[in-house]
């Protein structure tokens, strides 16, 4: 009986170690030199976008984008597409031109599949609090990722908010 308990304890310990090695590791990279200028900045949407989630992978926050950056989305942003049965995405809502958002944090998730960055936007418009945070990954120009620099927002989608 003692060897059975020992084997079960060893098996549980092995499962714990395996889970620790394979689970994604998350860390906030707001303080790294290439990202520390981004958190706290406010932006204004320059065009309507969809708030959506992919069906094949889950994300902590809903994503934002249009057909030009995510081909699975409909070509025209229209509220009547919210809840439509699309093959690859679930459209949750629509972001309207003029909405103000703040970039609150940048999180890096590292796993065996690779590294993924989440750019968390906080919606500041009082009347539009259905989704308080969004992931702006698809609204960024990722051409600078290879050099290790922080990506910039695509100017067709969001512009920096200049406070008076």
Secondary structure as UniProt FT lines:
FT   HELIX           2..22
FT   STRAND          25..28
FT   TURN            30..31
FT   TURN            33..40
FT   STRAND          42..45
FT   STRAND          49..54
FT   STRAND          62..65
FT   TURN            67..69
FT   TURN            71..72
FT   HELIX           79..81
FT   TURN            82..83
FT   STRAND          89..95
FT   TURN            97..98
FT   STRAND          100..111
FT   TURN            112..113
FT   STRAND          114..123
FT   TURN            126..127
FT   STRAND          133..135
FT   HELIX           137..139
FT   STRAND          140..141
FT   HELIX           142..147
FT   STRAND          152..153
FT   TURN            155..157
FT   STRAND          158..160
//
